[in-house]
Amino acid sequence: MNRRTFTKHAAGIPAALMLPQITDQKLVVTDIRIHEVKVNARGNWHFVELKTNKGLTGLGEASHGFAVKDGPGQLRAEIKHFFGLVKGESPFNIEQFRQRGLKAAAEKGKAAITAFSAIEHALWDLKGKALGVPVYDLLGGKLRDKLKVYANINRATNARDANGRRLIPDFQRNAENALESGFKAVKLAPFDDMKPLKTASQPQIDSDIDYAISCVEAVRKTIGKDIDLLIDVHSHLNKDLAISTAKRLESAHLYWYEEAVDPEKNVEDTKAITDAISQGSAGGESIFGRQGFAKIISTRALDIIMPDVKHCGGIQELRFISALAESAENITVAPHNPSGPISTAASVQVCAAIPNFSILEYAYGEVPWRAGLLSPAEHFDEGYIHVPDAPGLGHGFNESVLRKYSI
């Protein structure tokens, strides 16, 4: 086909399919809004909103990118820094942004990584909106219309006894509420109130572990045997305690046993735990990039990896990490996501497009107005979240709700 023939043929193609017409619009990023939304003492939600010269906006999330005690100042500064790399640029140039900012983000730490990732989310959202397609179409197309989700009830469980331990009946009540909301899988972190191993006496350690196990057993009894139960240890144990505790939990029939030790700092111990226990072993919530996951995957130190779209480097990096895991037989991907709705939306787009997806986290019961923050709202049904077909990440903000809860 020569140029003249191609031109004649192209004249009959609908304008919506003529991608050069879209890029010829010279769409560029012009401004940014940063939103902090009040949630709870565990941390607020931080969103970015990129604006363009054509009126399109792109959304990203940078929640939990800093210690609550340190405040959001550094995170905001990093967001503004990485915005400087895209201001005046086309949102189509996502890889250019990654090449310019990824290494610097990795070297500067969590606040920078989270800020970088949020800008990257927003670029994908803009690109999808400009092309009129969901982000999953830009990642190769979706493999599923809905995704299994689990309710993380940890942040909704706050009542404590005289010893500072969260109350077992409160865990049970929140688990029951999650089931009534349609969830078929529940996660809790009953080891969070443990005293540090370095300073606690052996009787104290034994008591803390006994209490955590009692909590797991009580929740299992409450939800029944047909609901998946996931446990996050948040790296409160060492290798030997992790193995012995997992064996004591075998009767609870866990879906997985998460981060008994820090997998990034203790790959060998993580693998030893994985090899010794009968439950699935999950982790990796704070690890950045393919390089961070490479040894875990190559040594099969975990059965399930949990990259977080806010902390691993963004949508593209989550996809690359998933592909790396796919190259190792039977390692599945269950993104870490105890976050706000934009992080969930970004995670949903990737999970819809990867073959080795397992299950997605959802922060259950944090705020009663979450459903009203997005338009359209997140769509849940019988333990699944539906993958939206709208362009970009599939959602926009409900401005009145955003204004009401922003600080």
VENCORBEL-V739576 format. One record per pair of residues at least 6 apart in sequence whose ideal C-beta (glycine too) atoms are under 7 Angstrom apart, sorted by the first residue. I is the first residue (numbers start at 1). J is the second residue. Records with the same first field share a line. If there is no record, write none. Layout:
I: J / J
This chain:
15: 21
16: 132
22: 130 / 131
23: 92
25: 54
27: 52 / 53 / 54 / 56 / 90 / 91 / 130
28: 52 / 53 / 88 / 89 / 90
29: 50 / 52 / 86 / 87 / 88 / 89 / 91
30: 51 / 52 / 53
31: 51
32: 48 / 49 / 50 / 51 / 83
33: 49
34: 46 / 48 / 76 / 79
35: 47 / 49 / 402 / 406
36: 44 / 46 / 72 / 406 / 407
37: 44 / 45 / 47 / 405 / 406
38: 44 / 405 / 407
39: 45 / 366 / 367
40: 155 / 366
42: 155
43: 63 / 64 / 68
45: 61 / 63 / 340
46: 61 / 62 / 63 / 65 / 72 / 75
47: 59 / 60 / 61 / 340 / 342
48: 60 / 62 / 79 / 118 / 119 / 122
49: 57 / 59
50: 57 / 58 / 122 / 126
51: 57
52: 91 / 126
56: 126 / 129 / 130
58: 91 / 122 / 123 / 125 / 126 / 392
59: 121 / 122 / 125 / 342 / 393
60: 118 / 119 / 120 / 121 / 122 / 342
61: 118 / 121 / 310 / 339 / 340 / 342 / 343 / 346
62: 75 / 79 / 114 / 115 / 118 / 310
63: 310 / 339 / 340 / 343
64: 310 / 339
65: 75 / 110 / 111 / 114 / 115 / 310
66: 72 / 74 / 75 / 110 / 111
74: 111
75: 111 / 114 / 115
78: 111 / 112 / 115
79: 115 / 118
82: 101 / 115 / 116 / 119
83: 119
85: 97 / 100 / 101
86: 97 / 119 / 123
91: 123 / 126 / 127 / 130
92: 127
94: 120 / 123 / 124 / 127 / 316
97: 120 / 123
98: 120 / 316
101: 116
102: 116 / 313
105: 112 / 113 / 116
106: 113 / 288 / 289
110: 311
113: 288 / 311 / 313
114: 310 / 311
116: 314
117: 309 / 310 / 311 / 313 / 314
118: 310
120: 314 / 315 / 316
121: 314 / 315 / 342 / 346
124: 135 / 315
125: 392 / 393
126: 392
127: 138
128: 134 / 135 / 138 / 391 / 392
129: 391 / 392
132: 391
133: 391
134: 349 / 388 / 389 / 390 / 391 / 392 / 394
135: 315 / 349 / 392 / 393
136: 142 / 349 / 352 / 353 / 387
139: 319 / 350 / 353
140: 353
141: 353
142: 352 / 353 / 387
143: 352 / 353 / 355
144: 352 / 387
145: 386 / 387
146: 384 / 385 / 386 / 387
147: 348 / 351 / 352 / 357 / 360 / 384 / 385 / 387
148: 185 / 359 / 383 / 384
149: 183 / 359 / 360 / 362 / 383 / 384 / 385
150: 183 / 185 / 186 / 187 / 228 / 230 / 359 / 361 / 362
151: 178 / 183 / 185 / 186 / 362 / 364
152: 187 / 338 / 361 / 362 / 363 / 364
153: 171 / 174 / 175 / 178 / 186 / 188 / 364 / 365
154: 188 / 189
155: 338 / 363 / 366
156: 174 / 364 / 365 / 366
157: 166 / 170 / 171 / 174
158: 166
159: 166 / 167 / 170
160: 166 / 167
161: 167
164: 193
165: 193 / 211
166: 193
168: 214 / 215 / 218
171: 188 / 190 / 215 / 219
172: 218 / 219 / 222
174: 365
175: 186 / 219 / 222 / 223
176: 222
177: 365
178: 186 / 364
179: 223 / 227
182: 380 / 381 / 382 / 383
183: 383
184: 227 / 228 / 383
185: 227 / 228 / 230 / 255 / 359 / 383
186: 223 / 227 / 229
187: 230 / 232
188: 219 / 231
189: 232 / 234
190: 212 / 215 / 216
191: 212 / 233 / 234 / 236
192: 234
194: 208 / 236
195: 204 / 208
197: 205 / 238
209: 245
213: 248 / 249
216: 231 / 249 / 252
217: 252
219: 229
220: 229 / 252
223: 229
225: 253
228: 255
229: 252 / 254 / 255
230: 254 / 255 / 256 / 258
231: 254 / 257 / 258
232: 258 / 259
233: 258 / 259 / 260
234: 259
235: 259 / 261 / 262
237: 245 / 260 / 261
238: 261
239: 261 / 269 / 272 / 273
242: 260 / 261 / 273
243: 273 / 276 / 277
246: 257 / 277 / 279
250: 278
254: 279
255: 280
256: 279 / 280 / 281 / 282 / 304
257: 277 / 279 / 280 / 281
258: 282 / 283
259: 283
260: 273
261: 269 / 270 / 273
263: 270 / 283 / 284 / 296 / 301 / 302
264: 286 / 287 / 292
267: 295 / 296 / 299 / 301
270: 283 / 301 / 302
271: 299 / 301
273: 281
274: 281 / 301 / 302 / 303
280: 303 / 304
281: 302 / 303
282: 302 / 303 / 304 / 306 / 334
283: 302 / 306
284: 293 / 296 / 302 / 305 / 306 / 307
285: 306 / 308 / 336
286: 311
287: 293 / 307 / 312
288: 311 / 312 / 313
289: 312 / 313 / 317
290: 320 / 321 / 324
293: 305 / 307 / 321 / 324
294: 324
296: 302 / 305
297: 305 / 324 / 325 / 328 / 331
300: 328 / 331
303: 331
304: 332 / 334 / 358
305: 325 / 331 / 333
306: 334 / 335 / 336
307: 318 / 321 / 335 / 336
308: 335 / 336 / 337
309: 315 / 318 / 335 / 343 / 346 / 347 / 350
310: 339 / 343
312: 318 / 321
315: 346 / 349 / 350
318: 335 / 350
319: 350 / 354
322: 333 / 354 / 356
325: 331 / 333 / 356
326: 355 / 356
332: 356 / 358
333: 354 / 356 / 357 / 358
334: 358 / 359 / 360
335: 347 / 351 / 360 / 361
336: 361
337: 343 / 344 / 347 / 360 / 361 / 362
338: 361 / 363
339: 363
341: 370 / 373 / 374 / 378
342: 393
344: 362 / 378
345: 393 / 394 / 395
346: 393
347: 360
348: 385 / 387
349: 393
351: 357 / 360
352: 387
360: 385
369: 401 / 405
371: 377 / 378
372: 398 / 401
373: 397 / 398 / 401 / 402
374: 395 / 397 / 398
375: 395 / 396 / 398
376: 395
378: 385
379: 385 / 386
388: 394 / 395
